[in-house]
């Protein structure tokens, strides 16, 4: 492959050397959370190894089907001795050879499995959802299982695991998982596989059950929860957000920085603290579009915005049918007891997004 991937040894080639420090694999490394996780790990830069010893990170592999523009973000990230700090590899998790090539066999490796088809795509493309989310997950798990030692693996699950008649208000880590979407079903199965692989001693797995992550930059995507970011992002950009749900639709959300901090915190937990239930729900705030509009207005006054874009209700029956089967509130008390950060105030989430991604004018 030409360009800043394999074969370009100046920055992103695959190097052969005797490793003493830690290697980190991020599947879905080209996505928003993958990039943010990589940035935070570069600032740490250390993690706990399977023996419970803190080791420096000297290599981060970003593995994704597409990494457009991502290599340039990390072109100058290098470890001591000139070894590449960030390696970018394009490939699909539904291809076992690509997964094996990206992960390797180094026992000093931790894996953050973030790659997934999103909720809207899974509803429209059932077979692809099984191929990517389930078969791809199996590929990741089995490659890690074959590695020496007991590598740590953190899987990004979702509150879409909840649904149907068993939903509570709030849902917590003991709520029965009866998802009502294909996306949620694939997440539940991967959670169960991680529990069983960990029980059998194949690897040390942990699942982070994520609420909806806000505020994502860029354009709307096909996730059924895309509106949750759009109702902040578009008005801040001076654009109109077309809201597919009603103004009082409650939905659990948290900030992207808190999610990244939580993924790392879950990785660092001693295995004994998790017991047999390896899935931990992240704390979240129950937010409505009406609350979002009020918080945006307050933020605009504080930052002296000239104009905010509008939020206009535009009902979408497909999105509403998916969202109505998701929980409206999450009890993250187990996560808090394990040391995960609380969900930040909405004002901080908006401020973080604007400071990091807002359209600045002189």
TORSERO-912460 format. One record per residue: x, y, z of N, C-alpha, C in turn; residue in one letter. Coordinates in steps of 0.05 Angstrom, whole numbers, padded with zeros to 5 digits, always signed. Example, Ala and Ser with C-alpha at 12.3 -4.5 7.8 and 13.67 -1.06 7.14 Angstrom:
+00264-00114+00156+00246-00090+00156+00264-00066+00156A;+00257-00045+00142+00273-00021+00143+00258+00001+00157S;
***
This chain:
+00017-00024+00000+00000+00000+00000+00018+00025+00000X;+00012+00043-00018+00028+00068-00020+00018+00088+00000X;+00032+00110+00003+00024+00132+00020+00032+00127+00049X;+00019+00141+00068+00028+00140+00096+00018+00116+00111X;+00018+00092+00098+00010+00068+00112+00034+00049+00110X;+00028+00024+00104+00050+00005+00102+00068+00012+00078X;+00094+00008+00083+00113+00014+00061+00125+00041+00063X;+00114+00060+00078+00126+00086+00081+00141+00086+00108X;+00165+00076+00107+00180+00070+00132+00188+00094+00147X;+00189+00118+00134+00198+00142+00147+00181+00148+00172X;+00155+00142+00170+00138+00148+00192+00120+00125+00201X;+00110+00109+00182+00089+00091+00190+00095+00062+00181X;+00119+00055+00175+00125+00028+00167+00123+00009+00191X;+00122-00017+00186+00121-00036+00207+00150-00043+00213X;+00159-00037+00237+00187-00040+00245+00190-00067+00260X;+00213-00078+00256+00220-00103+00270+00242-00096+00291X;+00235-00099+00316+00255-00094+00337+00246-00108+00362X;+00264-00111+00381+00259-00124+00406+00243-00105+00424X;+00218-00112+00430+00201-00094+00445+00204-00100+00475X;+00205-00078+00490+00205-00081+00519+00181-00066+00531X;+00170-00048+00516+00148-00031+00527+00122-00040+00515X;+00101-00025+00519+00074-00033+00512+00065-00024+00484X;+00050-00042+00471+00038-00036+00445+00008-00034+00450X;-00005-00014+00437-00034-00011+00440-00047-00012+00412X;-00067-00029+00409-00083-00031+00385-00109-00017+00389X;-00117+00000+00370-00143+00013+00370-00157+00006+00344X;-00177-00012+00346-00193-00017+00322-00214+00005+00320X;-00222+00012+00296-00238+00036+00292-00221+00061+00297X;-00194+00058+00293-00176+00079+00298-00179+00104+00281X;-00193+00101+00259-00198+00124+00241-00223+00140+00249X;-00238+00130+00268-00262+00144+00277-00257+00165+00297X;-00278+00180+00304-00275+00202+00323-00264+00193+00350X;-00276+00172+00362-00266+00163+00388-00239+00151+00386X;-00233+00136+00364-00207+00124+00361-00185+00145+00360X;-00189+00167+00346-00170+00188+00344-00166+00202+00371X;-00189+00207+00385-00187+00220+00411-00173+00203+00431X;-00178+00177+00430-00164+00158+00448-00134+00158+00443X;-00127+00158+00418-00098+00159+00410-00085+00184+00421X;-00098+00207+00418-00087+00232+00428-00083+00231+00458X;-00103+00220+00473-00100+00219+00502-00078+00200+00511X;-00075+00177+00496-00054+00158+00503-00026+00170+00497X;-00024+00187+00477+00001+00200+00471+00009+00219+00494X;-00011+00229+00508-00005+00248+00529+00000+00233+00556X;-00009+00208+00558-00005+00194+00584+00025+00190+00590X;+00042+00176+00575+00034+00154+00556+00042+00128+00568X;+00026+00116+00585+00031+00090+00598+00005+00076+00605X;+00006+00050+00607-00016+00034+00615-00007+00011+00633X;-00026-00002+00646-00019-00025+00663-00019-00050+00646X;+00003-00066+00649+00005-00091+00633-00010-00114+00647X;-00011-00137+00635-00026-00160+00647-00016-00168+00675X;+00009-00162+00681+00020-00168+00707+00014-00147+00728X;+00000-00126+00720-00007-00105+00739+00015-00084+00742X;+00034-00084+00724+00057-00066+00725+00052-00044+00704X;+00057-00019+00712+00054+00004+00694+00077+00004+00674X;+00071+00004+00649+00092+00004+00628+00088+00028+00610X;+00110+00039+00599+00107+00061+00579+00097+00049+00553X;+00082+00065+00539+00072+00058+00512+00092+00068+00491X;+00101+00050+00474+00119+00060+00453+00108+00055+00425X;+00084+00044+00423+00072+00040+00397+00042+00039+00399X;+00029+00055+00382+00000+00054+00380-00008+00048+00352X;-00024+00027+00348-00032+00019+00321-00061+00028+00317X;-00066+00044+00297-00094+00052+00290-00102+00034+00266X;-00122+00018+00271-00131-00002+00251-00160+00004+00243X;-00165+00009+00217-00192+00016+00208-00194+00010+00179X;-00219+00008+00169-00223+00003+00141-00215+00027+00124X;-00218+00051+00136-00209+00076+00122-00196+00094+00143X;-00174+00105+00135-00159+00123+00153-00153+00150+00140X;-00172+00159+00124-00168+00184+00108-00160+00207+00126X;-00136+00218+00121-00127+00241+00136-00116+00236+00164X;-00121+00212+00175-00112+00207+00202-00082+00205+00204X;-00067+00192+00186-00038+00191+00189-00026+00219+00192X;-00036+00239+00178-00024+00266+00180-00027+00277+00208X;-00047+00269+00223-00051+00279+00250-00028+00271+00268X;-00017+00248+00262+00003+00236+00280+00031+00233+00267X;+00035+00246+00245+00060+00243+00230+00085+00249+00246X;+00083+00267+00265+00106+00275+00281+00107+00261+00308X;+00090+00241+00312+00091+00227+00338+00111+00204+00336X;+00133+00206+00350+00153+00186+00350+00162+00179+00378X;+00170+00154+00382+00180+00146+00408+00210+00149+00410X;+00221+00144+00433+00250+00146+00437+00264+00128+00417X;+00287+00137+00407+00302+00122+00388+00292+00123+00359X;+00272+00140+00354+00262+00144+00327+00242+00123+00318X;+00234+00105+00336+00214+00085+00328+00187+00099+00324X;+00170+00088+00306+00144+00101+00302+00127+00099+00327X;+00115+00121+00334+00097+00121+00357+00069+00113+00349X;+00060+00122+00325+00034+00115+00315+00037+00102+00288X;+00025+00078+00286+00026+00063+00261-00003+00061+00251X;-00007+00068+00225-00034+00067+00213-00036+00043+00194X;-00056+00027+00198-00060+00003+00181-00089+00002+00172X;-00093+00002+00146-00120-00001+00135-00126-00030+00131X;-00150-00038+00139-00159-00065+00136-00186-00068+00150X;-00200-00090+00144-00227-00094+00155-00226-00115+00177X;-00241-00111+00199-00241-00130+00220-00255-00156+00212X;-00269-00156+00190-00282-00181+00181-00262-00199+00166X;-00237-00190+00163-00217-00206+00150-00196-00215+00171X;-00196-00241+00177-00180-00251+00198-00150-00245+00194X;-00141-00248+00169-00112-00243+00164-00105-00214+00170X;-00122-00195+00162-00117-00167+00167-00116-00162+00197X;-00134-00174+00212-00134-00170+00241-00109-00182+00253X;-00101-00206+00245-00077-00218+00255-00053-00201+00249X;-00051-00190+00225-00028-00174+00217-00027-00149+00234X;-00050-00137+00240-00050-00112+00255-00043-00116+00284X;-00054-00137+00296-00050-00141+00325-00024-00154+00331X;-00016-00174+00316+00010-00187+00321+00008-00207+00344X;+00031-00213+00356+00033-00233+00377+00048-00223+00402X;+00054-00198+00403+00070-00187+00425+00053-00189+00451X;+00063-00202+00472+00047-00205+00497+00044-00178+00512X;+00060-00158+00506+00058-00132+00518+00039-00115+00502X;+00015-00124+00498-00004-00111+00480-00031-00107+00495X;-00043-00084+00491-00070-00079+00500-00087-00071+00476X;-00112-00079+00476-00130-00075+00453-00155-00059+00461X;-00161-00038+00447-00185-00023+00450-00202-00028+00424X;-00223-00044+00427-00239-00052+00404-00263-00033+00401X;-00260-00013+00384-00280+00007+00379-00295+00004+00353X;-00284-00012+00335-00295-00013+00307-00322-00026+00308X;-00341-00014+00293-00368-00024+00292-00384-00009+00270X;-00403-00023+00258-00424-00010+00243-00442+00004+00262X;-00453+00027+00255-00470+00042+00273-00499+00033+00271X;-00516+00043+00289-00543+00033+00293-00560+00034+00268X;-00561+00057+00255-00578+00060+00231-00570+00041+00209X;-00544+00038+00205-00533+00020+00184-00541-00009+00191X;-00539-00016+00216-00545-00044+00224-00575-00051+00218X;-00593-00032+00222-00621-00037+00217-00626-00041+00187X;-00611-00027+00171-00616-00028+00142-00600-00051+00129X;-00578-00059+00141-00560-00079+00128-00553-00101+00148X;-00573-00118+00153-00571-00139+00173-00547-00157+00169X;-00543-00167+00145-00522-00186+00140-00494-00173+00144X;-00492-00148+00135-00467-00134+00140-00462-00129+00170X;-00483-00124+00184-00480-00120+00213-00469-00145+00227X;-00479-00169+00218-00469-00194+00229-00440-00198+00221X;-00434-00192+00196-00406-00196+00185-00386-00178+00200X;-00393-00153+00203-00374-00134+00215-00374-00136+00246X;-00398-00132+00257-00399-00130+00287-00395-00156+00301X;-00406-00178+00290-00403-00204+00303-00379-00220+00293X;-00378-00224+00266-00354-00239+00256-00329-00224+00261X;-00330-00197+00257-00307-00181+00262-00298-00182+00291X;-00318-00181+00309-00312-00184+00338-00299-00210+00344X;-00310-00232+00333-00298-00258+00337-00269-00259+00327X;-00264-00246+00304-00237-00246+00294-00218-00232+00314X;-00227-00209+00324-00210-00195+00344-00206-00213+00368X;-00227-00224+00379-00225-00240+00403-00207-00265+00400X;-00210-00278+00377-00195-00303+00373-00165-00297+00368X;-00159-00275+00354-00131-00268+00350-00119-00261+00377X;-00133-00246+00394-00122-00239+00420-00120-00264+00438X;-00139-00282+00435-00139-00307+00450-00113-00323+00445X;-00104-00322+00420-00080-00338+00412-00054-00325+00421X;-00055-00300+00431-00031-00287+00440-00021-00299+00466X;+00005-00298+00471+00015-00308+00496+00007-00289+00519X;+00007-00300+00543+00000-00283+00566-00030-00279+00568X;-00038-00257+00581-00066-00251+00586-00071-00222+00579X;-00072-00215+00553-00074-00187+00545-00101-00175+00554X;-00101-00149+00559-00125-00135+00566-00138-00125+00540X;-00165-00129+00539-00181-00119+00517-00205-00104+00527X;-00208-00080+00517-00231-00063+00524-00249-00060+00500X;-00274-00067+00503-00294-00066+00481-00314-00044+00486X;-00319-00028+00465-00338-00007+00466-00366-00017+00460X;-00382-00022+00481-00409-00031+00479-00428-00007+00479X;-00453-00011+00484-00472+00011+00481-00497+00006+00498X;-00510+00028+00506-00536+00026+00520-00558+00015+00502X;-00552+00012+00476-00571-00002+00458-00574-00031+00466X;-00558-00041+00484-00561-00068+00495-00588-00071+00510X;-00597-00049+00520-00623-00049+00534-00646-00046+00515X;-00670-00054+00523-00693-00050+00505-00716-00067+00514X;-00739-00062+00501-00763-00078+00505-00775-00076+00533X;-00790-00096+00541-00805-00095+00565-00788-00097+00590X;-00763-00106+00588-00746-00108+00612-00733-00082+00620X;-00736-00061+00604-00723-00036+00610-00734-00024+00636X;-00716-00013+00652-00723+00000+00677-00718+00030+00674X;-00728+00045+00693-00720+00073+00696-00709+00078+00724X;-00683+00080+00727-00662+00078+00706-00654+00049+00701X;-00640+00045+00678-00627+00019+00673-00599+00020+00687X;-00591-00003+00697-00565-00005+00709-00551-00031+00700X;-00529-00037+00713-00513-00060+00704-00527-00087+00709X;-00549-00087+00725-00563-00112+00730-00589-00114+00714X;-00595-00094+00698-00619-00095+00681-00616-00116+00659X;-00637-00132+00655-00636-00153+00634-00632-00140+00607X;-00615-00153+00591-00609-00143+00564-00626-00156+00543X;-00645-00141+00533-00663-00150+00512-00665-00129+00490X;-00643-00126+00475-00642-00104+00455-00664-00107+00434X;-00672-00084+00424-00693-00083+00403-00682-00072+00377X;-00656-00073+00373-00643-00065+00348-00621-00086+00342X;-00615-00089+00316-00594-00107+00308-00567-00097+00320X;-00563-00072+00320-00538-00060+00331-00535-00069+00360X;-00557-00065+00376-00556-00072+00404-00551-00102+00408X;-00564-00118+00391-00560-00147+00393-00531-00155+00389X;-00518-00143+00369-00490-00150+00365-00472-00141+00388X;-00479-00119+00401-00464-00111+00425-00467-00130+00448X;-00492-00139+00452-00497-00158+00474-00481-00184+00470X;-00482-00194+00446-00467-00219+00440-00437-00216+00445X;-00427-00193+00437-00398-00188+00441-00392-00186+00471X;-00410-00173+00486-00407-00172+00515-00406-00200+00527X;-00424-00217+00519-00425-00244+00529-00400-00260+00522X;-00391-00257+00497-00366-00270+00489-00343-00261+00506X;-00341-00235+00511-00319-00225+00528-00321-00236+00556X;-00345-00238+00567-00347-00251+00594-00337-00279+00593X;-00344-00295+00572-00337-00323+00572-00307-00327+00565X;-00296-00311+00547-00268-00313+00541-00251-00306+00565X;-00261-00286+00581-00247-00279+00605-00249-00301+00626X;-00273-00312+00629-00277-00334+00648-00259-00358+00642X;-00254-00363+00617-00237-00386+00609-00207-00379+00609X;-00201-00354+00615-00173-00346+00616-00160-00342+00589X;-00177-00337+00568-00166-00332+00542-00153-00304+00540X;-00166-00284+00552-00155-00258+00555-00169-00244+00577X;-00161-00220+00584-00173-00204+00606-00190-00182+00593X;-00216-00189+00589-00233-00171+00574-00251-00154+00592X;-00258-00130+00581-00275-00112+00595-00293-00098+00574X;-00318-00094+00580-00336-00079+00562-00345-00053+00575X;-00343-00032+00560-00352-00006+00569-00378+00000+00555X;-00400+00000+00570-00427+00005+00558-00431+00035+00556X;-00428+00045+00532-00428+00074+00528-00456+00085+00524X;-00462+00108+00537-00485+00123+00529-00479+00137+00503X;-00498+00153+00493-00492+00168+00468-00471+00189+00474X;-00452+00191+00456-00428+00208+00460-00433+00234+00445X;-00430+00256+00460-00434+00283+00448-00410+00300+00456X;-00403+00320+00441-00414+00328+00415-00393+00320+00394X;-00402+00304+00375-00384+00295+00354-00382+00317+00332X;-00358+00323+00323-00355+00343+00302-00362+00331+00275X;-00362+00347+00254-00366+00338+00227-00395+00337+00219X;-00402+00320+00200-00429+00319+00189-00445+00297+00203X;-00472+00298+00202-00488+00277+00212-00481+00250+00199X;-00484+00228+00215-00479+00202+00203-00504+00185+00205X;-00502+00159+00199-00526+00142+00198-00533+00130+00225X;-00520+00138+00246-00528+00128+00273-00555+00140+00280X;-00572+00123+00293-00598+00133+00300-00597+00154+00322X;-00573+00157+00335-00570+00177+00355-00555+00202+00345X;-00551+00204+00318-00536+00226+00307-00548+00253+00315X;-00574+00254+00318-00587+00279+00326-00577+00291+00352X;-00567+00273+00370-00559+00281+00396-00535+00300+00395X;-00517+00296+00376-00495+00315+00371-00505+00338+00353X;-00521+00331+00333-00530+00352+00314-00545+00375+00327X;-00560+00369+00349-00576+00390+00361-00559+00411+00376X;-00533+00404+00380-00514+00423+00391-00496+00434+00368X;-00486+00416+00352-00465+00423+00332-00476+00442+00311X;-00499+00436+00299-00509+00453+00278-00516+00481+00288X;-00530+00485+00310-00535+00512+00320-00509+00527+00326X;-00489+00514+00337-00464+00527+00343-00450+00535+00317X;-00454+00521+00296-00443+00528+00270-00460+00548+00254X;-00482+00557+00267-00499+00576+00254-00518+00563+00234X;-00522+00537+00236-00538+00521+00217-00563+00512+00231X;-00582+00501+00216-00607+00490+00226-00604+00460+00231X;-00613+00452+00254-00614+00423+00260-00643+00414+00256X;-00646+00394+00240-00673+00381+00236-00676+00359+00256X;-00692+00362+00276-00694+00344+00299-00714+00322+00293X;-00705+00296+00292-00724+00275+00285-00741+00265+00308X;-00734+00272+00333-00749+00264+00356-00763+00288+00369X;-00780+00283+00389-00794+00306+00400-00777+00320+00421X;-00786+00344+00429-00770+00362+00445-00765+00350+00473X;-00782+00332+00482-00779+00322+00509-00769+00293+00510X;-00758+00284+00488-00746+00257+00486-00721+00256+00504X;-00723+00240+00526-00700+00237+00544-00681+00216+00533X;-00655+00222+00536-00635+00203+00525-00609+00206+00541X;-00597+00183+00549-00572+00185+00564-00548+00193+00547X;-00534+00213+00556-00511+00224+00540-00488+00231+00559X;-00464+00232+00548-00441+00242+00562-00421+00253+00542X;-00401+00268+00552-00382+00281+00534-00360+00262+00524X;-00349+00269+00501-00329+00251+00489-00304+00249+00506X;-00296+00271+00519-00272+00269+00536-00276+00250+00559X;-00300+00250+00571-00306+00232+00593-00307+00203+00583X;-00316+00198+00559-00316+00171+00548-00288+00161+00545X;-00270+00177+00535-00242+00169+00531-00229+00163+00558X;-00234+00181+00577-00223+00177+00604-00234+00151+00616X;-00259+00145+00611-00272+00121+00621-00260+00096+00608X;-00255+00096+00582-00244+00073+00569-00217+00066+00581X;-00201+00087+00586-00174+00082+00599-00178+00073+00627X;-00196+00085+00642-00201+00077+00670-00209+00048+00672X;-00227+00039+00653-00235+00011+00653-00212-00008+00647X;-00195+00001+00629-00171-00015+00623-00154-00019+00648X;-00152+00002+00663-00133+00002+00686-00144-00013+00711X;-00170-00020+00711-00181-00034+00734-00169-00061+00738X;-00163-00068+00763-00155-00096+00769-00177-00115+00762X;-00171-00138+00750-00191-00157+00741-00209-00165+00764X;-00198-00168+00788-00214-00177+00811-00237-00158+00817X;-00234-00133+00811-00255-00113+00817-00279-00116+00800X;-00276-00130+00777-00298-00133+00758-00314-00159+00763X;-00301-00179+00774-00315-00204+00779-00323-00217+00753X;-00346-00231+00753-00355-00245+00729-00370-00227+00710X;-00378-00203+00719-00393-00185+00701-00373-00164+00690X;-00364-00169+00666-00342-00152+00655-00353-00127+00640X;-00379-00123+00640-00390-00100+00627-00398-00078+00647X;-00387-00055+00643-00391-00032+00662-00405-00010+00647X;-00428-00001+00658-00442+00021+00647-00430+00048+00655X;-00426+00065+00635-00415+00092+00641-00437+00110+00652X;-00431+00126+00672-00450+00146+00681-00458+00165+00658X;-00483+00174+00659-00493+00191+00638-00513+00211+00649X;-00517+00232+00634-00538+00251+00639-00562+00246+00621X;-00586+00248+00632-00610+00245+00615-00617+00272+00604X;-00614+00275+00578-00616+00301+00565-00638+00301+00544X;-00653+00323+00542-00673+00326+00522-00665+00348+00502X;-00677+00349+00479-00672+00372+00461-00680+00399+00473X;-00700+00398+00490-00708+00423+00503-00686+00433+00522X;-00674+00414+00537-00651+00422+00554-00627+00431+00538X;-00623+00418+00515-00601+00425+00497-00604+00454+00487X;-00628+00461+00479-00633+00488+00469-00628+00509+00491X;-00637+00503+00515-00633+00522+00538-00603+00525+00544X;-00588+00502+00544-00560+00503+00550-00545+00518+00528X;-00553+00515+00503-00540+00529+00481-00544+00559+00484X;-00568+00567+00491-00574+00596+00494-00557+00608+00516X;-00554+00593+00538-00537+00603+00561-00508+00605+00552X;-00498+00584+00537-00471+00584+00528-00466+00608+00509X;-00485+00613+00491-00483+00635+00472-00481+00662+00487X;-00496+00665+00508-00495+00690+00524-00467+00693+00537X;-00457+00671+00548-00432+00672+00562-00409+00677+00543X;-00410+00666+00519-00388+00669+00499-00394+00692+00480X;-00415+00706+00484-00422+00730+00467-00424+00722+00438X;-00440+00701+00432-00446+00693+00405-00464+00714+00391X;-00459+00719+00366-00477+00737+00352-00503+00722+00345X;-00501+00698+00334-00524+00683+00325-00521+00653+00329X;-00542+00640+00338-00543+00611+00339-00562+00601+00317X;-00555+00579+00305-00574+00567+00287-00598+00556+00302X;-00618+00548+00288-00643+00539+00300-00645+00509+00301X;-00663+00499+00319-00670+00471+00320-00699+00469+00312X;-00704+00454+00291-00731+00452+00281-00740+00422+00282X;-00763+00417+00294-00772+00390+00296-00781+00380+00268X;-00769+00358+00260-00775+00345+00235-00778+00315+00240X;-00802+00306+00248-00806+00278+00256-00796+00258+00235X;-00782+00237+00245-00773+00215+00228-00782+00190+00242X;-00801+00176+00230-00813+00152+00242-00792+00130+00246X;-00773+00127+00228-00753+00106+00231-00736+00112+00255X;-00726+00136+00258-00709+00143+00281-00725+00141+00307X;-00749+00151+00307-00766+00149+00331-00771+00121+00340X;-00775+00103+00321-00781+00075+00328-00756+00062+00340X;-00732+00070+00332-00708+00059+00344-00704+00071+00372X;-00705+00098+00374-00699+00112+00399-00718+00105+00421X;-00743+00100+00414-00763+00093+00435-00757+00067+00449X;-00740+00050+00437-00732+00025+00449-00706+00027+00463X;-00695+00051+00467-00671+00055+00482-00678+00066+00510X;-00661+00062+00529-00667+00073+00556-00667+00103+00557X;-00681+00114+00576-00682+00143+00579-00664+00153+00602X;-00655+00134+00619-00639+00142+00641-00621+00119+00649X;-00596+00125+00657-00576+00104+00665-00567+00109+00693X;-00566+00088+00709-00555+00088+00735-00526+00079+00733X;-00507+00097+00735-00479+00090+00732-00464+00088+00758X;-00479+00080+00779-00467+00079+00806-00445+00058+00808X;-00448+00036+00794-00427+00016+00795-00401+00027+00782X;-00404+00040+00760-00381+00052+00747-00367+00073+00765X;-00384+00089+00778-00372+00110+00796-00358+00096+00819X;-00369+00074+00830-00356+00060+00852-00329+00048+00843X;-00327+00041+00817-00302+00030+00807-00282+00052+00800X;-00290+00077+00802-00271+00099+00797-00274+00112+00770X;-00296+00106+00755-00300+00120+00730-00309+00149+00735X;-00302+00167+00717-00310+00195+00721-00340+00199+00718X;-00352+00218+00732-00381+00223+00729-00386+00237+00702X;-00411+00237+00693-00418+00252+00669-00416+00282+00675X;-00402+00297+00658-00398+00325+00664-00424+00341+00659X;-00425+00366+00670-00448+00383+00664-00450+00389+00635X;-00474+00394+00626-00478+00400+00597-00463+00424+00588X;-00460+00444+00606-00445+00468+00598-00415+00461+00592X;-00404+00442+00607-00376+00434+00602-00373+00419+00576X;-00393+00402+00571-00392+00386+00546-00393+00405+00522X;-00410+00426+00523-00412+00445+00501-00386+00461+00499X;-00375+00470+00522-00350+00485+00522-00327+00469+00511X;-00325+00444+00519-00303+00427+00509-00304+00424+00479X;-00329+00419+00469-00331+00417+00440-00323+00443+00426X;-00333+00465+00436-00327+00490+00422-00298+00497+00423X;-00285+00492+00445-00256+00498+00448-00240+00480+00429X;-00249+00455+00425-00234+00436+00409-00241+00437+00379X;-00266+00442+00373-00275+00439+00346-00291+00462+00335X;-00297+00482+00351-00315+00503+00342-00304+00519+00319X;-00321+00530+00303-00313+00546+00281-00306+00574+00291X;-00280+00580+00292-00271+00606+00303-00270+00627+00281X;-00278+00651+00288-00276+00673+00269-00260+00695+00282X;-00245+00710+00266-00228+00731+00276-00244+00757+00279X;
***
